[in-house]
Amino acid sequence: MSAGKPLLEVDDLRTSFFTSDGEARAVDGVSFTVCRGETLALVGESGSGKSVTSLSVMRLFPSPPGRIVGGRMRFHWDGGVHDLVVASERQMRRLRGSAMSMIFQEPMTSLNPLLTVGEQVAEVLRAHTGLGRRPAMRRTVEMLARVGIAAPERRALDYPHHLSGGMRQRVMIAVALVCTPGLLIADEPTTALDVTIQGQVLELMRGLRDEFGMGMLFITHNLGVVAEIADRVAVMYAGRIVEEGSVVALFDRPRHPYTRALLRSLPRLERGGDAGHGKLEAIAGQMPSALDLPPGCAFAPRCPFVQPRCTEAVPPLEPASDGQAVRCVRWRDIAA
């Protein structure tokens, strides 16, 4: 789908956690743009900085020890531009839930077990729109129906533990979208769901994104999910974006060795045939600690194409063909 005007512009974002062992650079110079009506997926292994990036946008990481130490985040909303880095907590509370919302990974830990799901959806409406209890509950029932929950009047009276995992995730989507925000951040929203329910949730999110004209930042480690929902992809490693491009370009022509390794690790039917004896290709080694990043390219210790110059300085994110950008000094050699 064609993207609209820029909604969120992140420029050289740096978020660190200051611990007794030193500074952990969880997000180290990340830049990207999310436009209205499009989905940008942030992908990478656990510990790559995806979730901290999303929490930085929402300003929800624990502080201390976390702190945004550099960069800018411009959020275009309601005819103005909000700098999310310098915005006060009061300004952020006004934006969260109404202009920008987040769906978390595990709904059972995000929903309050002591309140009915209807009360939790209605609470967002009452906080941001000033609706009374009855109008808010009517709107809640409408939203529960909108996200595909059968018998919404009855389900609004249920507690989270009464619902299945898929239904709880639908409630979380209702909580996030009941005020029709401009930006939706989804942090691994389908990880705990089986494949059938996962597909239903992804289809629901796509439909609501198109209906409301939202921009979506989708956090995942599952490249199969990326192919289903995203328009563009940014691959993260050790707190930095190492490759960015459209879904088609990145899957067809991965430039960075890390992206290539991620794609080779995906299961494919032709590898094992009907017998299923094919072996998945694992990425050797582990991601470095944010407390002790290696010099130069952070992927160098695990890279099969490494050369001495790879460890001399952090490579810049430079443009490649088809609108892609890649952070690797050898991407031209590898592509050839």
C-alpha positions in Angstrom: 0.0 0.0 0.0 1.2 3.6 -0.5 2.4 5.4 2.5 1.1 8.8 3.6 2.8 11.6 5.3 5.5 11.0 8.0 3.9 10.3 11.4 6.9 9.4 13.5 10.5 10.4 12.7 13.3 8.9 14.8 16.7 10.4 14.3 19.9 9.0 15.9 18.1 7.7 19.0 20.4 6.5 21.7 19.0 4.9 24.9 21.3 3.6 27.6 20.9 1.8 30.9 23.3 2.9 33.6 24.2 0.0 35.9 26.8 -0.8 38.5 28.7 -2.6 35.8 28.7 0.4 33.5 26.7 1.9 30.6 24.7 -0.6 28.6 24.0 1.0 25.1 20.7 -0.7 24.3 19.8 1.6 21.4 22.8 3.1 19.7 22.0 5.6 16.9 18.8 4.3 15.5 17.0 6.3 12.8 13.7 5.5 11.0 10.4 6.9 9.8 6.9 5.6 10.1 4.3 7.1 7.7 0.6 7.1 8.0 -1.0 3.9 6.6 2.2 1.8 6.6 3.8 -0.8 8.8 7.5 -0.8 9.6 8.8 -4.0 11.1 11.8 -4.0 13.5 13.3 -7.5 13.4 16.3 -9.2 15.0 17.3 -11.6 17.7 16.4 -11.2 21.3 18.6 -8.5 22.8 19.0 -6.6 19.6 17.3 -3.5 20.9 13.9 -3.8 19.3 11.7 -3.6 22.4 13.8 -0.9 24.0 13.4 1.2 20.8 9.6 0.9 21.1 9.6 1.6 24.8 11.8 4.7 24.1 9.2 6.0 21.7 6.5 5.6 24.3 8.9 6.7 27.1 7.9 3.6 29.1 11.3 2.2 30.0 12.3 2.3 33.7 14.2 5.5 34.6 16.5 5.1 36.4 18.4 3.2 35.2 17.3 3.9 31.6 17.8 7.2 29.9 17.6 8.7 26.4 21.1 10.1 26.0 20.7 11.5 22.5 18.7 11.9 19.3 15.3 13.2 18.4 11.8 11.7 18.0 9.3 13.9 16.2 5.6 12.8 16.3 3.3 14.6 13.9 -0.2 14.8 15.4 -3.2 17.1 15.6 -1.6 19.7 13.4 1.6 20.0 15.5 5.0 18.3 16.0 5.8 16.8 19.4 9.4 16.1 20.3 9.0 13.0 22.4 12.5 13.2 23.8 12.0 16.5 25.6 8.2 16.2 26.2 7.1 16.3 29.8 5.6 13.3 31.5 2.3 15.2 31.5 2.4 15.7 27.8 3.4 12.0 27.3 0.4 10.9 29.3 -1.9 12.9 27.1 -0.4 11.3 24.0 -0.3 7.7 25.2 -3.5 5.8 24.6 -5.1 8.6 22.5 -2.5 9.6 19.8 -0.2 6.6 20.2 -0.8 3.2 21.7 1.1 0.0 22.3 0.2 -3.7 22.3 2.4 -5.7 24.6 3.8 -9.2 24.1 1.8 -11.1 26.8 -1.7 -9.9 27.4 -2.1 -11.9 30.6 0.6 -9.8 32.3 -0.7 -6.5 30.7 -4.4 -6.8 31.7 -5.5 -6.3 35.2 -6.8 -9.6 36.7 -9.0 -7.7 39.1 -11.0 -5.8 36.5 -13.3 -7.0 33.8 -12.1 -6.6 30.3 -14.9 -4.1 29.6 -13.8 -1.9 32.5 -10.3 -1.9 31.2 -11.2 -0.8 27.7 -13.7 1.8 29.0 -11.1 3.2 31.4 -9.0 4.3 28.4 -12.0 6.1 26.9 -12.9 7.8 30.1 -9.3 9.0 30.7 -8.8 10.4 27.2 -12.2 11.5 26.1 -14.1 12.4 29.2 -17.0 10.0 28.4 -19.3 9.0 31.2 -19.5 5.4 32.4 -22.5 4.3 30.3 -21.4 5.9 27.0 -17.9 4.6 27.5 -19.2 1.0 28.1 -21.4 1.3 25.0 -18.3 2.3 22.9 -16.4 -0.5 24.6 -18.9 -3.1 23.5 -18.8 -1.7 19.9 -15.0 -2.0 20.0 -15.0 -5.5 21.3 -17.3 -6.5 18.4 -15.0 -4.6 16.0 -12.0 -6.7 17.0 -13.9 -10.0 16.4 -15.1 -10.9 19.9 -18.4 -12.8 19.8 -21.2 -11.8 22.3 -19.3 -8.6 23.2 -21.9 -7.5 25.8 -21.3 -10.7 27.8 -17.6 -10.8 27.2 -17.2 -7.3 28.5 -18.2 -8.6 31.9 -15.6 -11.4 31.9 -12.2 -11.2 33.7 -9.0 -11.8 31.7 -8.6 -15.4 33.0 -12.0 -16.3 31.5 -10.7 -15.7 28.0 -8.4 -17.7 25.7 -5.0 -16.3 24.7 -6.3 -15.2 21.3 -9.3 -13.4 22.8 -7.1 -11.7 25.4 -4.9 -10.4 22.6 -8.0 -9.1 20.8 -8.9 -7.3 24.1 -5.5 -5.7 24.1 -6.0 -4.5 20.5 -9.3 -3.0 21.6 -7.6 -1.2 24.5 -5.0 0.1 22.1 -7.4 1.3 19.4 -10.5 2.4 21.2 -9.4 6.0 21.0 -8.3 5.6 17.3 -4.6 6.6 17.7 -2.4 7.6 14.8 0.5 5.4 15.8 0.2 1.8 17.0 3.3 0.0 18.4 2.9 -3.8 18.5 5.7 -5.6 20.5 5.7 -9.3 19.6 1.8 -9.4 19.7 1.5 -12.9 18.3 4.4 -14.8 19.9 2.3 -16.8 22.4 -0.4 -17.7 19.9 -0.8 -20.8 17.8 -0.5 -20.4 14.0 -4.2 -20.2 13.2 -4.9 -17.6 15.9 -1.8 -15.7 14.9 -3.0 -15.4 11.3 -6.4 -14.1 12.5 -4.8 -11.5 14.7 -2.5 -10.3 11.9 -5.4 -10.1 9.5 -7.4 -8.1 12.1 -4.5 -5.7 12.7 -4.0 -5.1 8.9 -7.7 -4.4 8.5 -7.8 -1.9 11.4 -4.6 -0.2 10.3 -6.2 0.4 6.8 -9.5 1.4 8.3 -8.1 4.0 10.7 -5.2 5.1 8.5 -2.7 4.4 11.3 1.1 4.0 11.1 2.3 0.8 12.7 5.6 -0.1 14.3 5.7 -3.9 14.5 8.3 -5.6 16.7 9.1 -9.2 16.0 11.8 -11.8 15.6 9.6 -13.9 13.2 10.4 -13.1 9.6 7.4 -15.1 8.5 5.2 -12.6 10.3 7.1 -9.7 8.7 6.2 -11.1 5.2 2.5 -11.1 6.2 2.1 -7.6 7.7 4.9 -5.2 7.0 5.6 -2.8 4.1 9.2 -2.0 5.2 11.7 -3.8 7.4 14.5 -2.5 9.6 16.9 -5.3 10.8 18.5 -4.5 14.2 21.6 -6.0 15.7 23.3 -4.9 19.0 21.3 -1.7 19.2 21.8 -0.6 15.6 19.9 -0.9 12.4 22.1 -2.9 10.0 19.7 -3.0 7.0 16.5 -1.4 5.9 14.3 -1.7 2.9 11.0 -2.8 1.5 9.8 -6.3 2.4 10.2 -7.5 -1.2 13.7 -6.0 -1.7 15.0 -7.3 1.6 13.6 -10.9 1.1 14.8 -11.0 -2.5 18.2 -9.3 -2.1 19.4 -9.2 1.5 22.7 -7.2 1.6 23.9 -7.5 5.2 25.5 -10.8 6.3 23.3 -10.8 9.4 20.1 -10.4 7.3 21.3 -13.2 5.0 21.9 -15.4 8.0 18.5 -14.7 9.5 16.8 -15.7 6.2 18.9 -18.9 5.9 17.7 -19.9 9.4 14.1 -19.9 8.3 12.6 -23.4 7.8 11.8 -24.3 4.2 9.9 -27.3 2.9 12.3 -28.0 0.1 15.2 -28.5 2.5 13.7 -31.6 4.1 11.1 -32.6 1.5 8.4 -34.9 2.8 10.9 -36.7 5.1 11.7 -33.5 7.0 15.4 -34.4 7.4 16.7 -30.9 6.4 18.7 -29.0 9.0 18.2 -25.4 9.8 21.3 -23.1 9.5 22.1 -21.6 12.9 24.1 -18.4 13.3 27.3 -19.2 15.1 28.1 -17.3 18.3 26.1 -15.0 20.4 25.1 -11.3 20.3 27.6 -9.2 22.3 26.6 -7.6 25.5 25.4 -4.0 25.4 27.9 -3.3 28.2 30.9 -4.4 26.1 30.3 -3.9 22.3 33.2 -4.9 20.1 35.0 -2.2 18.1 33.8 -1.6 14.5 30.9 -3.8 13.3 29.2 -5.6 16.2 28.4 -8.6 13.9 32.1 -9.0 13.0 32.9 -11.8 15.6 30.1 -13.9 14.0 30.5 -12.9 10.4 31.8 -15.4 7.8 32.9 -12.4 5.6 34.9 -10.5 8.3 38.1 -8.7 7.3 40.4 -6.6 9.5 38.8 -3.3 8.3 35.5 -4.5 9.7 36.8 -4.0 13.3 38.3 -0.6 12.7 35.2 1.6 12.9 31.4 1.3 13.0 30.2 1.2 9.3 27.8 3.9 8.2 24.3 3.1 7.1 24.7 3.7 3.4 22.2 3.6 0.5 22.1 0.5 -1.8 19.8 -0.2 -4.7 16.0 -0.5 -4.6 15.8 2.0 -1.7 17.7 -0.3 0.7 20.3 0.9 3.2 23.0 -1.3 4.6 25.6 -1.0 7.4 28.5 -3.1 6.1 31.8 -2.3 4.4 31.7 -5.5 2.3 28.1 -5.5 1.1 29.1 -4.8 -2.5 31.6 -7.7 -2.5 29.0 -10.0 -1.0 26.3 -9.0 -3.4 28.6 -9.6 -6.3 
